[in-house]
Amino acid sequence: MRKNNNILTIFRKECARFFGDRTLVFTAIIMPGLLIYLVYSLIGSGIAKEMQEKIDKAASADKTVMMVENMPSQLAPMIDSLVYFKSGVFDTAEVFAQMRDKENNTIYVVFPENLAVDGRLTPVAPDAPVPHIQIYYNSANLAALQTYSTLVTVLNGWEESVANVFDINADPATQYDVVRADEEREEELDDLLSKLVPMLILMMMFSACMAVAPTAIAGEKERGTIATLLVTPMRRNELAWGKILSITCFALLSGCSSFLGIMLSLPKMVHADDFAIDVNYYGFSDYVCLLVVILCTVLLMVAAVSLLSALAKDTKSAGTLTVPFMLVVMAVGMTPLLGDGVPDNLAYYLIPFYGNVQAMASVFARQVSVLPLVVTLLSNLCYTGLAVWVLTRMFNNEKIMFGR
Amino acid sequence: MDNIASGDNEILRVEGLSKTFTLSRKQQKIEKTRATKKVAVDDVSFTAGRGEIFGLLGPNGAGKTTTLRMLATLIKPDKGDAFVDGSSIVNHPEEVRAKIGFLTSELKLEDFFTPNYLFNFFSQLHGVDAATAAERQRKLFERFGIGDFAEVKVANLSTGMKQKVSLVISLVHDPDIIIFDEPTNGLDVLTARTVTDFLQELRSQGKTIILSTHIFSLVEKLCDRVGIIIDGRLTHCGSLGDICGDLSLEDRFFEIYKEAKGDEQ
């Protein structure tokens, strides 16, 4: 007789069952990502079209006012149709104050003195700094934003036609968008992501669990194959662990597919440059923390859905039984929208799912603290252990396993 | 009643097993009763010896399957206990499961897998090493002609083929005591014959077989001793000669049934 590793045997059997069934792999792993990608891309295209129409309408309704200092005369014909010029030397503070009004479509452009003389660009000495054109704009005003974007294109074209001799908005220390500093934009982005993304992740995880858990547990009851497993000398807790760990892996794969779908469709969802998310926006440690929270959340969710599936007599009733649980989880997923930032009190992180959502929110808000994460992780492991214990008892309960 | 296997040959001892089920409203309608409880098995005791085929004979709903399910540790008795080669079904169910093979129509095989895969899978769950499992698989597959469809998914097998695979799977660990619930039910005559021949082979190898059936000819052909179970109670237990005397089993059974049911008939 060899030493049994029944958890691994069950795990391998579940993998063979899952990956050997092309329909199951398609519906549980490929389809979620594909659907999310298609639907979000479609929505994104719609939003982009509507946005462009708004910009075009705003641009055609009102010509932008361009307050300009030291503008070379040969540029005027190129942008004359887009703007009303106001040339002169202006009080910067006063101009910025006017521009901060959302209704004000002014942009303010400062050319270096003597960029061009008599229609010809002034030569720049090899060791002298490159001439620098500064364009200030209000991104909240669509017409101003559109004019800013067009002006940059026109100037770049001009620069290439005359030789590469000046830079535009090249000083990283200067805030060219008069209403939104980088920090403010990042804060807004953090806030948006920390409120919405945990809910999205939770929804993806839940649908992933629902795609695999009922088949693996309620499905076994429905097909009558659970009894065949229960007459082997394998301990019931080995069966419970084998099931939960394998379902967790499938759910994670399904979650990854949804995640990929979202990431690939994101560029189509958020067109504006100021919402573009770079992978480097979060640090390595943030990603590690997120991975840990996601892993323990999936484990906890699989454990909970497995318990409900074990209670159900077939996969259909497992779906019905999990609806109230899904509503609770979705409501918990929305809590970051209502709250005022992530909670400091560690006790909140002991609450199943609520603690997970807050931990995820803290990662997206870039306010990760180690202790809440550790509390979430450990409490989740305890709850999963408890769920396995309950599942073991359920596997031992003849009314639950064989009741009709 | 001769409930006791002869000498120190005993491998199974059943002591006062009882099981009561709560009836749902639907079941109450089917059973045409207002009672909320049904005594399925009532104080059943018997023993079985090594190398013996012991039959539980009774009509449908008499408590045969419930008794066997308790012996297989799928359900727990409300009262009493049974000892399989010294292991209690109540206190050491895992030990019992390692010692028995159980075959019933209730135990289904995953349609998705092939007989080859399932044999390996259940061998691993029973802790059988790979070399022994391979040798055992070769012999059993050859004996039942499973090799021809060893790589066909269970879903695509006929009822007879599935029954053969189920039988083989129940023996992956070469148990000393094998419990068969209605082993020939639903089988064509050829497969039924293969199964009955195999049961006799197992007996000749010194294995103990406990089977339940309502087929008189099967009992007469196979069983060394028989227990007659009616309404959950083991009314008679012993060798066929002891129970039947000069009568056929069928005639004697109806006599016993009449005695037990009395005016209810």
HADDOCK unambig.tbl for C-alpha pairs under 7 A between the chains (distance, minus, plus):
assign (segid A and resid 1 and name CA) (segid B and resid 127 and name CA) 5.62 0.50 0.50
assign (segid A and resid 1 and name CA) (segid B and resid 128 and name CA) 5.16 0.50 0.50
assign (segid A and resid 1 and name CA) (segid B and resid 129 and name CA) 5.57 0.50 0.50
assign (segid A and resid 2 and name CA) (segid B and resid 127 and name CA) 5.31 0.50 0.50
assign (segid A and resid 2 and name CA) (segid B and resid 128 and name CA) 6.05 0.50 0.50
assign (segid A and resid 2 and name CA) (segid B and resid 129 and name CA) 5.24 0.50 0.50
assign (segid A and resid 3 and name CA) (segid B and resid 127 and name CA) 6.33 0.50 0.50
assign (segid A and resid 4 and name CA) (segid B and resid 125 and name CA) 6.91 0.50 0.50
assign (segid A and resid 4 and name CA) (segid B and resid 127 and name CA) 5.33 0.50 0.50
assign (segid A and resid 6 and name CA) (segid B and resid 125 and name CA) 6.01 0.50 0.50
assign (segid A and resid 224 and name CA) (segid B and resid 106 and name CA) 6.71 0.50 0.50
assign (segid A and resid 224 and name CA) (segid B and resid 107 and name CA) 6.19 0.50 0.50
assign (segid A and resid 224 and name CA) (segid B and resid 108 and name CA) 5.24 0.50 0.50
assign (segid A and resid 225 and name CA) (segid B and resid 107 and name CA) 6.21 0.50 0.50
assign (segid A and resid 225 and name CA) (segid B and resid 108 and name CA) 4.82 0.50 0.50
assign (segid A and resid 225 and name CA) (segid B and resid 109 and name CA) 5.62 0.50 0.50
assign (segid A and resid 225 and name CA) (segid B and resid 110 and name CA) 5.99 0.50 0.50
assign (segid A and resid 227 and name CA) (segid B and resid 107 and name CA) 5.58 0.50 0.50
assign (segid A and resid 228 and name CA) (segid B and resid 107 and name CA) 4.93 0.50 0.50
assign (segid A and resid 228 and name CA) (segid B and resid 108 and name CA) 6.31 0.50 0.50
assign (segid A and resid 231 and name CA) (segid B and resid 72 and name CA) 6.74 0.50 0.50
assign (segid A and resid 231 and name CA) (segid B and resid 74 and name CA) 6.64 0.50 0.50
assign (segid A and resid 231 and name CA) (segid B and resid 97 and name CA) 5.94 0.50 0.50
assign (segid A and resid 232 and name CA) (segid B and resid 97 and name CA) 5.66 0.50 0.50
assign (segid A and resid 232 and name CA) (segid B and resid 98 and name CA) 6.69 0.50 0.50
assign (segid A and resid 232 and name CA) (segid B and resid 125 and name CA) 6.66 0.50 0.50
assign (segid A and resid 232 and name CA) (segid B and resid 126 and name CA) 6.48 0.50 0.50
assign (segid A and resid 233 and name CA) (segid B and resid 94 and name CA) 4.82 0.50 0.50
assign (segid A and resid 233 and name CA) (segid B and resid 95 and name CA) 6.81 0.50 0.50
assign (segid A and resid 233 and name CA) (segid B and resid 97 and name CA) 4.95 0.50 0.50
assign (segid A and resid 233 and name CA) (segid B and resid 98 and name CA) 5.06 0.50 0.50
assign (segid A and resid 233 and name CA) (segid B and resid 126 and name CA) 6.29 0.50 0.50
assign (segid A and resid 234 and name CA) (segid B and resid 125 and name CA) 6.16 0.50 0.50
assign (segid A and resid 398 and name CA) (segid B and resid 75 and name CA) 5.66 0.50 0.50
